[in-house]
């Protein structure tokens, strides 16, 4: 798969739009704007961006996400901060033009089968 040199991945685009105050543009344009509240959509996008923080301790717990979704006040939650990995450029196999570093992993996986007594 060859990457489109002008394309940017969704998270980077989302952050750019959010920082410009235009994150409502992330909503699918085929949706009828009269069928959703723009402020509610913006709030959902902000909560989603909070979940992309690079440090797990900076991300809200799922219980907090539920509370945020249920809250009526859009200013009630803390604002997300741009994560350093937003600038990460996806590397595609065989695409030598963007490859600047290599990494390896010795990760292993194990599976356990539980049985009832």
Order of alpha helices (4+ residues) and beta strands (2+ residues): alpha-alpha-alpha
